[in-house]
Amino acid sequence: MTAAAEPASVLVTGISTLVSGATGFLGGHLLARLRERGFQVRALARPASDIAGLAASGVDIRAGDIGDRPSLRRAMAGRQFVFHTAGKVSDWGSRRQFWQANVQGTANVIAACREAGVRRLVHVSSLTVLGLPRSGARVDEKTPLADSSRDFYTASKIAGEKLVRAAHGGGGLETVVVRPGVIWGPGDTTILPRLAALLSRGRLVFIGRGHNHLGLSHVENLSQGLILAALAPAAAGQTYHLTDGEEITAREAICALAAALGAAPPRLALPFPLVYALAAWLEWAARLRHAAVPPALTRYGVRLVACDSRYDISKAQNELGYRPLLTFRQGMAALIPPGRQP
């Protein structure tokens, strides 16, 4: 491990932080890891959020919303670091919803950080900003952003990331952009539950042969990387890819999940164009019904599962001392209910 990683391996005291999206999957895990390492942690939570768990842990909770700049400024008062994990992470919704959360919300966070005198903002972007390529090529932080996007989520994440990168140095604020892959682990309420539901009903299929490589980011590995990005002086103004660092195929991931759930793996494999067309039809039918929840398949979901790319994390390894804490096998074992063997 390099010297850059050392500050996160010892007890850190006197560093004040705010975590936006603290009641969410990533935000909750990150907040717990920060507390373990001795940070003075404050949680930003929307008034309507379920804060029972946070309150029971004794965390300093401030009511606020990324759409409400004054509430952000009040919550950030006296904070040195801000971790921005809040936003709309979904494959379903209107452009307006995504733009309000992921673009205007990010702009509000940046402005509030400057007004409150925050030293560093660590922003959680997404590897989806690179367009979910299917070529199998290795990509790094120098790879250009996608020119255009076929979904509102990706377009909003690109726009939000650009705002953060442009904000570096303005008003004394340092910014760091972190791009995770598919965030997974215990407590995920977005991707794993939908895959599990399809597996349990025997409706999940492999797209192609399933030999494409996925970019996965276990929530514990990602939380560690975010803390490193906050502490490393060299990270100011930089962008980092943070994945689990293993080349896991879609077939391997799905079969492992099926084993963890005690379900049969998919028996059917269909070509990408056919699955994508089916997802488009299901989306069309759902929009006709003005459905509030996404259909079983969406075009973004198909592109995500069929993405074939090797995400280079050497920059994070060299500059932050990032080393994933959990392997894919270890992370998947943690999903297995007590008493069930894979």
Secondary structure, DSSP 8 states (H G I E B T S, - for coil): --GGGGGGGS---S-EEEEETTTSHHHHHHHHHHHHTT-EEEEEE-TTS--HHHHHHT-EEEE--TT-HHHHHHHHTT-SEEEE--S---S-S-HHHHHIIIIIHHHHHHHHHHHHT-SEEEEE--GGGGT---S--EE-TTS---SS-SSHHHHHHHHHHHHHHHHTTGGG-EEEEEEE-EEESTT--SSHHHHHHHHHTT---EETTS--EE-EEEHHHHHHHHHHHHH-GGGTT-EEEE-----EEHHHHHHHHHHHHT------EE-HHHHHHHHHHHHHHHHHTT-SS--S--HHHHHHHH---EE--HHHHHHH----SS-HHHHHHTTS-TT---
